Amino acid sequence: MEYWIPACSGKRIEVRNGQKITVVDVDGGQVVDFFAEVTGEAREFLSTGVTIDCNESLRLSVGDTIYTNLYRPILKVLQDDVGEHDLLHPCCRPEMYDFFYHNGDGHPNCLDNINGALGEKRAIITPVNLFMHTRIHPDGRISVEAPLSRAGDKIVLEALMDVTLGVAVCSVSESQCNSGKCSPVKVMVELVGRRMDFSSDANANFEGLLEVNRGICMPQMAERTSPDAPPNCAVLP
């Protein structure tokens, strides 16, 4: 399933345990506010604070787990083209735009977009800000820099339980947070490949399939005469 999320908007996406979630920065330089809650239980949700605590790191890396507010694993990072994401900043909101830019009235924002997508009224949401580049200076100061993501860069996560995603395309065009502009993103949800079952029952079923298909060409079981050659289609004896 593929979801196209326009600039300055949000989307609700249902994901089952074991499915892969691929978030693609279509044009490059765009931050994605990525929030999740346990399906059917909104009181348990993605927590960046707990994730920092459990991983003992302010960064996300391939192989890392993202945790809920109840310290349970909810997502795992499988692949990452960028390696720079933010776990510190809450969703932008009208008050933030007033504080920094004096234009909060009517400004699209990620808090409203995620709440609207989920049909909720959370007072604050601290998502994983995918592709957001927050530099942490030696003296403890932070600064928001232009994202390092380029067009087509992606991050792939695995759902470790059934989750409901609230995904917002960040609305800040007033700074370098989104490279001075806002652009769409794409989210894809797909099944993780299943492992082969080598149990005795599975072997029995496989033998049954062989019996049914004897005499039928089975190219996927044939040998190749060279790496680039098509399979030499054989007939099962």
C-alpha positions in Angstrom: 0.0 0.0 0.0 1.3 3.4 -1.0 0.4 6.7 0.6 1.2 10.1 -0.9 1.2 12.9 1.7 1.1 16.5 0.3 3.2 19.2 1.9 1.9 20.7 5.1 -0.6 17.9 5.7 -1.0 14.7 7.7 -2.2 11.1 7.2 -3.5 8.2 9.4 -2.0 4.8 8.4 -2.9 1.4 9.9 0.1 -1.0 10.1 0.1 -4.6 11.3 2.7 -6.4 13.3 5.6 -7.4 11.1 4.9 -5.1 8.2 7.6 -2.8 6.8 7.1 1.0 6.7 9.2 2.9 4.1 9.2 6.7 4.4 10.6 8.4 1.2 11.7 12.0 1.0 10.5 12.6 -2.5 12.2 15.9 -3.3 14.8 15.9 -0.6 15.3 18.2 2.4 11.9 17.5 4.0 11.2 16.6 7.6 8.5 14.1 8.5 6.9 14.1 11.9 6.4 10.4 12.6 4.1 9.4 15.5 2.6 6.0 16.4 0.2 4.6 18.9 -0.7 1.0 19.7 -3.8 0.1 17.6 -6.9 0.4 19.8 -5.0 1.7 22.8 -4.2 5.4 22.4 -2.8 5.5 25.9 0.3 3.6 24.7 2.3 5.5 22.1 5.7 6.1 20.6 7.9 7.9 23.1 11.2 9.6 22.0 12.1 10.1 25.6 11.9 6.5 26.5 13.6 5.6 23.2 16.6 7.8 24.2 16.6 6.2 27.7 16.5 2.6 26.4 19.0 3.1 23.6 21.2 5.4 25.7 21.6 7.6 22.6 20.2 10.8 21.1 20.5 9.3 17.7 18.7 6.5 15.7 20.8 4.0 13.9 20.0 0.9 11.8 19.1 -1.9 14.2 17.8 0.4 16.9 14.4 -0.1 18.5 11.9 2.6 19.1 9.9 2.2 22.3 6.5 3.2 23.7 5.8 5.3 26.8 5.4 1.9 28.6 8.9 0.8 27.6 7.7 -1.8 25.1 9.3 -2.1 21.6 7.0 -0.7 18.9 9.3 -0.2 15.9 12.7 -1.2 14.6 15.0 0.6 12.2 15.8 -1.8 9.3 17.4 0.6 6.7 18.4 4.2 6.6 19.8 6.2 3.7 20.4 9.4 5.8 21.4 8.6 9.3 20.2 11.9 10.7 16.9 12.2 12.6 15.7 14.2 15.5 14.3 12.9 18.8 14.2 16.2 20.7 11.7 18.6 19.2 7.9 18.4 19.7 5.5 18.9 16.8 5.3 22.5 15.5 2.2 24.2 16.6 0.6 27.7 16.4 2.3 28.9 19.6 5.7 27.9 18.1 5.1 29.9 15.0 4.1 32.9 17.1 7.2 32.6 19.3 9.7 32.4 16.5 8.0 34.0 13.5 5.0 35.9 14.8 2.7 34.2 12.3 0.9 31.4 14.2 -2.7 32.4 13.4 -3.9 29.9 10.8 -0.5 28.5 10.1 -0.6 24.8 9.1 1.2 22.8 11.8 2.1 19.2 12.6 0.3 19.0 16.0 -3.0 19.9 14.4 -2.3 17.7 11.3 -1.5 14.6 13.4 -4.4 15.2 15.8 -6.7 15.7 12.9 -5.5 12.5 11.2 -6.0 10.5 14.3 -9.2 12.2 15.5 -7.6 13.2 18.8 -6.7 16.3 20.8 -3.3 15.5 22.3 -1.9 18.6 24.1 1.6 17.8 22.9 3.2 15.2 20.6 6.9 14.5 20.4 7.4 12.4 17.3 10.4 11.0 15.7 11.3 13.8 13.3 12.6 11.8 10.4 15.3 13.5 8.3 15.4 16.5 10.7 19.0 17.7 11.2 19.5 19.0 14.8 23.1 19.8 15.5 24.1 19.3 19.2 27.1 21.6 20.0 29.8 20.8 22.5 28.5 23.5 24.9 25.0 21.9 24.9 23.4 24.3 22.5 21.3 23.0 19.6 20.7 24.4 16.1 18.4 23.2 13.4 20.2 22.8 10.1 19.0 21.9 6.6 18.3 18.2 6.3 20.9 15.9 4.8 18.3 13.9 2.9 18.4 14.0 -0.9 15.6 13.3 -3.4 14.5 9.6 -3.0 16.2 9.0 0.3 14.3 6.7 2.6 14.2 5.1 6.0 12.6 1.6 6.5 11.1 0.5 9.8 9.4 -2.7 11.0 6.3 -2.6 13.1 6.8 -4.8 16.2 3.1 -4.6 17.1 -0.1 -3.4 15.4 0.2 0.3 15.2 -1.8 3.4 14.1 0.5 6.0 12.5 0.0 9.7 12.5 2.4 11.1 9.9 2.7 14.8 9.1 4.8 16.5 6.5 6.5 19.4 8.4 5.0 22.8 7.7 8.0 25.0 8.6 9.2 27.0 5.6 10.5 30.0 7.6 13.8 28.4 8.4 16.3 25.8 7.1 14.3 23.0 8.9 12.8 21.9 5.6 15.5 23.6 3.4 13.3 26.8 3.3 10.4 25.1 1.6 7.8 22.3 2.1 7.4 19.3 -0.2 5.5 16.0 -0.2 6.6 12.6 1.1 5.6 9.0 0.3 4.9 6.2 2.7 4.8 2.6 1.7 3.5 -0.3 3.9 4.4 -3.9 2.9 4.8 -7.3 4.4 8.1 -8.5 5.6 9.3 -11.6 3.7 8.4 -14.9 5.4 11.0 -17.3 6.5 11.0 -20.9 5.0 9.4 -23.5 7.2 11.4 -26.6 7.5 9.1 -28.5 9.9 8.0 -32.1 9.1 4.5 -30.9 8.2 5.9 -28.3 5.8 8.1 -31.0 4.2 5.1 -33.3 3.8 3.2 -30.5 2.1 6.1 -29.8 -0.2 6.3 -33.5 -1.2 2.6 -33.4 -2.0 3.1 -30.4 -4.3 5.9 -32.2 -6.1 3.6 -35.2 -6.6 0.9 -33.0 -8.1 3.3 -31.2 -10.4 5.3 -34.1 -11.7 5.5 -33.8 -15.5 5.1 -30.1 -15.4 7.9 -27.7 -16.4 9.5 -26.2 -13.2 11.9 -23.5 -14.3 12.4 -22.2 -10.8 14.0 -25.6 -10.0 16.1 -25.8 -13.1 19.8 -25.2 -13.5 21.3 -22.3 -15.4 24.1 -23.0 -18.0 25.7 -19.6 -17.1 24.9 -16.7 -14.7 23.2 -14.7 -17.5 21.4 -17.6 -19.2 17.7 -18.3 -18.7 16.9 -21.5 -16.7 17.1 -24.7 -18.6 13.5 -25.7 -18.0 13.3 -29.3 -16.9 10.4 -31.7 -16.3 10.1 -33.4 -13.0 10.5 -37.2 -13.3 
